[in-house]
Amino acid sequence: MAEKEDVFPQEQQVFLYAKKISQQNDISPEQLAQEYKNLTANYEKLLNDAKVITNISDRLQNRLNVANEKLNFANENIQANAKLIEEKNTQLRDTISELIQTKISQKASTIVLFAAIGLFIISELFLDPIVERYVGKNFWLGVLLKGSIALMLRPIDLLVEWYLMRDARSRAKNEIK
């Protein structure tokens, strides 16, 4: 930035000249009056220039204030939108997790259904003849054994679902890398 002396060099010269004149004792009143007229003319020019500069500075300051207000408003909008986007991303992640969980549950249920069909066939072909041979005609014992097989389906379902979920998480981690 320029030094203060360099900002108004002509005005600085007028000031120094007026100071020099004011320190002279041997100046005539006519010459002093002429120097005073010159000084007031220079002061008037300087005052007019200061008014113009101040007016321009005020307008620029007003423009700067309006631009700052617009910038603050835009910044607030950006922050609000960023927060909204973050919320939507969280909702999207939650929805994707729920969809994956639902898909895995459906796949596990399908696998368990086929396992149940297989267990039913095994029970009818192999287990029923053995139960009838050793238990005889005890209906409730047969129902208890078949009920035990049916109750095994839920732990199998949970185990298959856990395995599929672990596999899905592993694939998701590998995709991120």
Backbone bond lengths (Angstrom), bond angles and torsions (degrees), N, CA, C in turn:
res aa  C-N    CA-C-N  psi(-1)  N-CA   C-N-CA  omega(-1)  CA-C   N-CA-C  phi
1 M - - - 1.448 - - 1.522 109.07 -
2 A 1.336 116.10 146.29 1.458 120.35 -177.48 1.526 110.26 -71.88
3 E 1.349 114.68 151.97 1.457 118.93 177.69 1.525 109.47 -72.87
4 K 1.352 116.74 161.33 1.456 120.66 -176.71 1.521 111.69 -61.53
5 E 1.321 117.60 -34.85 1.468 120.27 179.91 1.524 111.00 -64.81
6 D 1.310 118.35 -28.90 1.460 121.95 -176.92 1.526 112.97 -83.46
7 V 1.354 118.10 -13.22 1.457 120.53 -174.93 1.524 110.98 -71.62
8 F 1.327 117.92 -46.74 1.462 122.41 -179.89 1.531 109.54 -124.18
9 P 1.323 118.20 72.34 1.472 119.10 -174.28 1.539 113.04 -66.34
10 Q 1.326 117.80 -40.22 1.468 120.39 -179.66 1.531 110.10 -66.36
11 E 1.318 116.94 -43.99 1.459 120.88 179.59 1.527 110.75 -64.84
12 Q 1.328 116.46 -35.56 1.464 121.24 177.41 1.528 109.76 -62.92
13 Q 1.329 116.26 -41.04 1.472 119.63 179.17 1.536 110.91 -65.81
14 V 1.353 116.82 -41.54 1.464 120.54 177.95 1.527 109.86 -60.95
15 F 1.325 116.08 -43.96 1.466 120.29 179.50 1.526 111.43 -61.23
16 L 1.320 116.45 -48.23 1.475 119.64 -178.75 1.541 110.91 -62.53
17 Y 1.336 116.16 -38.57 1.472 119.87 178.33 1.530 110.34 -65.29
18 A 1.364 116.67 -43.73 1.469 120.24 -179.92 1.527 110.23 -64.04
19 K 1.302 117.42 -37.54 1.468 122.07 178.49 1.531 109.84 -64.60
20 K 1.326 115.58 -41.03 1.467 121.00 179.86 1.531 109.82 -64.65
21 I 1.332 116.49 -42.54 1.468 121.14 179.98 1.531 109.83 -64.65
22 S 1.352 116.47 -41.28 1.467 119.42 -177.32 1.530 112.20 -66.28
23 Q 1.320 117.52 -21.59 1.461 120.95 -178.78 1.544 112.33 -89.27
24 Q 1.333 115.63 -8.74 1.470 119.38 179.64 1.534 109.81 -80.95
25 N 1.338 114.65 135.38 1.471 119.63 179.68 1.525 111.75 -96.49
26 D 1.268 118.83 -21.07 1.456 122.44 -172.80 1.532 113.03 -100.12
27 I 1.323 118.36 27.59 1.465 121.17 -178.28 1.532 108.52 -92.31
28 S 1.316 116.34 140.94 1.473 120.71 -178.78 1.522 110.16 -78.47
29 P 1.318 117.93 153.18 1.474 120.27 179.26 1.523 112.79 -59.82
30 E 1.333 118.65 -35.56 1.454 121.27 178.15 1.540 110.47 -65.75
31 Q 1.308 115.47 -44.81 1.476 119.74 178.29 1.530 110.07 -65.29
32 L 1.350 117.03 -39.51 1.467 121.37 178.04 1.532 110.56 -63.45
33 A 1.345 116.46 -41.34 1.476 120.67 178.32 1.527 109.78 -63.52
34 Q 1.324 117.54 -40.94 1.482 120.70 179.39 1.531 110.61 -65.55
35 E 1.322 117.27 -42.65 1.461 121.15 178.46 1.534 110.39 -64.49
36 Y 1.366 114.74 -35.97 1.470 118.45 178.25 1.525 110.41 -66.15
37 K 1.339 118.18 -39.55 1.468 121.82 177.03 1.527 110.21 -62.97
38 N 1.330 115.35 -43.85 1.477 119.31 178.09 1.538 110.59 -61.03
39 L 1.332 115.07 -42.71 1.469 119.75 -179.19 1.535 110.97 -64.74
40 T 1.334 118.00 -43.84 1.473 120.23 179.52 1.524 110.65 -66.63
41 A 1.333 118.01 -35.90 1.476 120.22 177.63 1.527 109.77 -64.96
42 N 1.319 116.64 -43.50 1.466 120.13 177.82 1.531 111.13 -65.69
43 Y 1.365 115.96 -38.43 1.469 119.47 178.68 1.532 110.53 -65.53
44 E 1.331 116.45 -39.53 1.477 120.16 178.69 1.534 110.26 -62.36
45 K 1.323 115.91 -43.61 1.470 119.88 178.15 1.528 110.32 -62.02
46 L 1.334 115.86 -44.35 1.466 120.49 179.25 1.533 110.99 -63.13
47 L 1.330 117.32 -41.26 1.457 121.49 179.14 1.529 110.94 -64.13
48 N 1.328 116.64 -42.80 1.472 120.35 177.56 1.529 111.05 -63.55
49 D 1.317 116.17 -42.10 1.471 119.40 177.21 1.530 110.64 -62.37
50 A 1.343 116.87 -40.74 1.465 121.08 179.47 1.527 110.39 -64.02
51 K 1.360 116.79 -38.93 1.461 120.14 177.49 1.529 110.82 -62.86
52 V 1.334 116.49 -44.08 1.472 120.69 179.95 1.525 110.11 -63.82
53 I 1.328 116.36 -45.68 1.470 120.53 -179.96 1.524 110.61 -63.04
54 T 1.341 116.54 -41.85 1.464 120.19 179.03 1.525 110.91 -64.55
55 N 1.345 115.61 -42.38 1.465 120.11 178.66 1.533 110.73 -61.28
56 I 1.321 116.64 -45.81 1.470 121.06 178.52 1.525 109.72 -63.40
57 S 1.323 116.47 -42.91 1.468 120.78 179.63 1.525 111.01 -62.24
58 D 1.344 117.20 -41.25 1.470 120.45 178.22 1.529 111.14 -62.79
59 R 1.333 116.20 -44.33 1.473 119.12 178.66 1.527 111.34 -63.60
60 L 1.324 116.63 -41.82 1.464 119.70 177.61 1.521 111.12 -64.67
61 Q 1.338 116.98 -38.88 1.463 120.45 178.00 1.525 110.66 -64.36
62 N 1.338 116.61 -40.75 1.472 120.02 177.23 1.532 110.69 -62.84
63 R 1.330 116.09 -43.84 1.475 119.07 177.10 1.526 111.04 -61.43
64 L 1.321 115.69 -41.02 1.457 120.31 178.95 1.532 110.66 -64.41
65 N 1.339 116.91 -41.40 1.469 119.95 177.68 1.525 111.23 -62.56
66 V 1.337 117.14 -43.83 1.469 120.74 178.44 1.527 110.18 -63.13
67 A 1.331 115.87 -43.09 1.474 119.29 178.99 1.528 110.61 -63.67
68 N 1.335 117.84 -39.60 1.463 120.78 177.62 1.522 111.34 -64.75
69 E 1.329 117.31 -40.69 1.460 120.60 177.00 1.528 110.79 -61.50
70 K 1.336 115.59 -44.95 1.471 119.58 178.14 1.526 110.55 -63.00
71 L 1.312 115.92 -40.86 1.462 120.34 179.43 1.522 111.01 -65.45
72 N 1.319 117.43 -42.20 1.469 120.61 177.57 1.528 110.83 -63.95
73 F 1.326 116.51 -41.73 1.462 120.90 178.34 1.530 110.07 -62.79
74 A 1.338 115.88 -45.53 1.473 120.11 178.91 1.526 110.52 -63.44
75 N 1.327 117.15 -39.25 1.462 121.13 179.02 1.527 110.66 -64.69
76 E 1.338 116.92 -41.79 1.462 120.29 177.11 1.527 110.71 -62.59
77 N 1.342 115.88 -40.87 1.472 119.70 177.48 1.521 111.39 -63.67
78 I 1.311 115.73 -41.65 1.469 119.70 179.88 1.528 109.74 -63.81
79 Q 1.330 117.12 -42.91 1.460 120.08 179.56 1.529 111.03 -65.28
80 A 1.339 116.56 -41.11 1.467 119.96 178.56 1.527 110.15 -64.83
81 N 1.332 116.03 -41.77 1.468 119.88 178.72 1.519 111.67 -66.87
82 A 1.328 116.74 -38.05 1.467 119.83 178.26 1.532 109.87 -63.84
83 K 1.328 116.11 -40.75 1.466 119.75 178.14 1.526 110.18 -64.81
84 L 1.328 116.18 -43.16 1.467 120.64 178.94 1.525 110.55 -63.16
85 I 1.327 117.00 -42.12 1.464 120.83 178.55 1.522 110.42 -63.08
86 E 1.331 116.65 -41.41 1.467 119.99 178.55 1.527 110.74 -62.53
87 E 1.342 116.33 -42.10 1.472 119.93 177.83 1.527 110.60 -62.90
88 K 1.334 115.97 -43.49 1.468 119.79 179.95 1.527 110.56 -65.76
89 N 1.336 117.05 -38.09 1.466 119.96 177.17 1.524 110.99 -63.05
90 T 1.334 116.16 -40.81 1.467 120.17 177.75 1.522 110.18 -63.40
91 Q 1.338 116.30 -45.11 1.463 119.99 178.06 1.528 110.62 -61.71
92 L 1.326 116.18 -41.23 1.461 120.44 179.88 1.524 111.02 -64.27
93 R 1.341 116.97 -43.90 1.464 120.01 177.36 1.525 111.23 -60.92
94 D 1.344 115.38 -42.75 1.467 119.33 179.04 1.530 110.64 -63.34
95 T 1.330 116.58 -42.94 1.466 120.85 179.82 1.524 110.96 -64.42
96 I 1.324 116.23 -41.69 1.469 119.75 178.47 1.524 109.99 -63.53
97 S 1.341 116.45 -41.88 1.474 119.53 178.11 1.526 110.69 -62.00
98 E 1.337 115.91 -42.45 1.467 119.22 178.77 1.529 111.25 -64.53
99 L 1.337 115.91 -40.27 1.466 119.30 178.62 1.529 111.56 -64.59
100 I 1.321 115.58 -42.24 1.468 119.40 178.18 1.521 109.69 -63.16
101 Q 1.358 115.88 -43.98 1.464 119.91 179.10 1.526 110.69 -61.13
102 T 1.330 117.12 -42.90 1.468 121.15 179.28 1.525 110.93 -64.50
103 K 1.322 116.15 -43.78 1.465 120.14 179.26 1.522 110.67 -62.13
104 I 1.326 115.94 -43.43 1.467 120.04 179.68 1.527 110.32 -65.93
105 S 1.346 116.33 -40.30 1.474 119.36 178.33 1.525 111.02 -62.22
106 Q 1.323 116.24 -40.89 1.469 119.65 177.97 1.522 110.89 -64.75
107 K 1.322 115.97 -43.00 1.463 119.49 179.56 1.527 110.04 -64.08
108 A 1.347 116.60 -42.35 1.463 120.69 179.20 1.534 110.28 -63.93
109 S 1.334 116.41 -41.83 1.476 119.54 178.77 1.522 111.38 -62.72
110 T 1.329 117.28 -38.52 1.465 120.74 177.60 1.522 110.41 -64.03
111 I 1.330 115.93 -44.22 1.468 119.61 179.54 1.531 110.09 -63.08
112 V 1.337 116.48 -43.29 1.463 120.50 -179.25 1.534 110.18 -67.13
113 L 1.313 117.87 -35.17 1.467 120.35 176.94 1.527 109.90 -60.50
114 F 1.322 116.34 -45.64 1.471 118.83 177.92 1.531 110.52 -65.32
115 A 1.342 116.24 -36.75 1.465 118.93 176.77 1.526 110.23 -64.75
116 A 1.343 117.17 -38.42 1.471 120.84 178.79 1.523 110.94 -65.27
117 I 1.315 114.94 -41.83 1.470 118.73 177.42 1.529 109.51 -61.72
118 G 1.330 115.41 -43.56 1.471 119.60 177.86 1.522 111.57 -62.29
119 L 1.345 116.80 -43.82 1.461 120.42 177.99 1.528 111.27 -63.86
120 F 1.326 116.70 -38.17 1.466 120.38 178.66 1.526 110.34 -63.46
121 I 1.328 115.64 -44.96 1.475 119.52 179.83 1.525 109.92 -64.44
122 I 1.344 116.57 -44.51 1.468 120.40 178.58 1.525 109.84 -61.20
123 S 1.342 115.44 -42.22 1.463 119.97 179.68 1.523 111.38 -62.42
124 E 1.309 116.75 -45.77 1.467 120.30 -177.70 1.528 111.72 -69.28
125 L 1.331 116.74 -39.40 1.464 119.64 -176.02 1.531 113.06 -81.08
126 F 1.329 115.67 -42.10 1.455 117.85 -171.34 1.529 113.86 -110.61
127 L 1.328 117.62 -42.28 1.448 121.20 -173.28 1.536 112.56 -77.23
128 D 1.321 117.31 -41.33 1.475 120.14 -179.45 1.535 112.72 -58.77
129 P 1.322 118.70 -46.02 1.474 116.97 178.74 1.521 112.47 -62.85
130 I 1.328 117.59 -36.98 1.461 120.38 179.43 1.522 110.11 -67.64
131 V 1.351 116.78 -44.45 1.462 121.21 -179.75 1.522 109.79 -62.81
132 E 1.331 118.33 -43.31 1.463 121.09 -179.64 1.524 111.29 -65.30
133 R 1.305 117.22 -35.24 1.450 120.83 -179.67 1.527 111.61 -68.46
134 Y 1.379 116.33 -45.83 1.459 119.19 -175.14 1.528 113.43 -88.47
135 V 1.318 117.55 -34.46 1.455 121.28 -176.17 1.529 110.14 -92.06
136 G 1.246 117.03 -28.57 1.459 120.94 -179.11 1.513 110.20 85.50
137 K 1.270 115.31 -140.42 1.455 119.88 -175.52 1.531 112.35 -94.82
138 N 1.334 119.36 20.28 1.460 122.59 179.54 1.538 108.37 -72.15
139 F 1.307 114.75 100.86 1.464 122.28 -176.23 1.525 111.49 -61.44
140 W 1.335 118.30 -44.29 1.455 121.52 -175.02 1.517 112.71 -68.92
141 L 1.249 118.38 -32.53 1.462 120.41 176.91 1.525 110.10 -67.43
142 G 1.318 116.78 -39.68 1.471 120.67 176.16 1.522 111.42 -63.84
143 V 1.337 116.58 -42.30 1.475 120.58 177.95 1.524 110.16 -64.17
144 L 1.322 116.96 -39.82 1.461 121.47 179.02 1.528 111.01 -62.59
145 L 1.308 117.92 -43.17 1.470 120.77 179.13 1.526 111.03 -66.37
146 K 1.344 116.82 -43.98 1.477 119.48 179.17 1.536 110.36 -67.91
147 G 1.324 117.38 -35.22 1.470 120.95 176.11 1.520 111.17 -64.24
148 S 1.327 115.96 -37.30 1.473 120.16 177.14 1.513 110.49 -62.90
149 I 1.303 116.66 -40.70 1.473 120.62 177.50 1.526 109.60 -64.29
150 A 1.332 116.61 -43.05 1.470 120.26 179.74 1.528 110.63 -63.77
151 L 1.334 118.00 -38.89 1.463 120.94 179.42 1.521 112.56 -68.27
152 M 1.311 117.91 -20.11 1.461 121.62 176.89 1.519 111.53 -72.09
153 L 1.337 117.43 -15.97 1.463 119.91 -177.17 1.529 112.41 -66.58
154 R 1.325 118.53 -38.34 1.477 120.58 -179.00 1.520 111.91 -65.06
155 P 1.339 120.45 -47.74 1.475 118.28 175.88 1.527 112.44 -61.25
156 I 1.324 116.14 -35.27 1.469 118.92 177.34 1.522 109.26 -64.66
157 D 1.352 117.02 -42.88 1.467 121.56 178.50 1.530 110.22 -59.57
158 L 1.326 117.83 -46.33 1.465 121.53 179.19 1.523 111.81 -63.21
159 L 1.307 116.50 -40.08 1.459 120.85 179.51 1.521 110.88 -65.51
160 V 1.313 117.38 -45.11 1.481 121.02 179.25 1.523 109.58 -64.42
161 E 1.323 117.53 -42.69 1.465 121.19 179.57 1.527 110.36 -62.62
162 W 1.338 117.38 -43.99 1.465 120.88 177.99 1.527 111.08 -59.76
163 Y 1.331 116.46 -43.97 1.457 120.75 -179.47 1.532 110.49 -63.94
164 L 1.321 117.72 -45.52 1.465 120.98 -179.48 1.526 111.13 -65.40
165 M 1.325 117.64 -37.12 1.468 121.75 178.64 1.521 110.43 -66.64
166 R 1.321 116.65 -42.36 1.465 120.85 177.44 1.516 110.58 -61.80
167 D 1.313 116.30 -41.26 1.462 121.61 178.19 1.528 110.95 -64.27
168 A 1.325 117.00 -42.21 1.466 121.13 179.54 1.526 110.86 -64.55
169 R 1.320 117.78 -42.24 1.469 121.29 178.10 1.526 110.87 -63.39
170 S 1.312 115.94 -40.84 1.464 120.54 179.19 1.523 110.56 -62.50
171 R 1.329 116.33 -44.08 1.480 119.66 178.61 1.526 110.56 -65.31
172 A 1.329 117.83 -38.65 1.469 121.12 179.51 1.525 110.60 -63.43
173 K 1.338 117.63 -41.24 1.462 121.00 178.44 1.525 110.86 -64.71
174 N 1.316 117.01 -39.08 1.462 120.96 179.96 1.517 110.79 -69.01
175 E 1.329 118.74 -33.14 1.456 121.65 178.20 1.511 110.87 -70.29
176 I 1.322 117.30 -34.38 1.469 120.94 -179.76 1.515 110.45 -68.06
177 K 1.325 116.82 -38.00 1.470 120.80 -179.16 1.485 108.40 -67.41
